[in-house]
């Protein structure tokens, strides 16, 4: 996990600050060494799971608020 933490941080920065994050992320993948590519994919999957969970919690909160109104 220690090697994934910097990757997760970099991915977060790219997702939050890039106009075309998909382009930047594929460039990062393409320039990665053979040994770094699996770690990069794992970090992307981890970030996807994290974002999915945040969206689920956010949508559940919004639904609860709407039902209370």
Secondary structure, 3 states (H helix, E strand, C coil): CHHHHHHHHHHHHHHHHCCCHHHHHHHHHHHCCHHHHHHHHHHHHHHHHHHHHHHHHHHHHHHHHHHHC
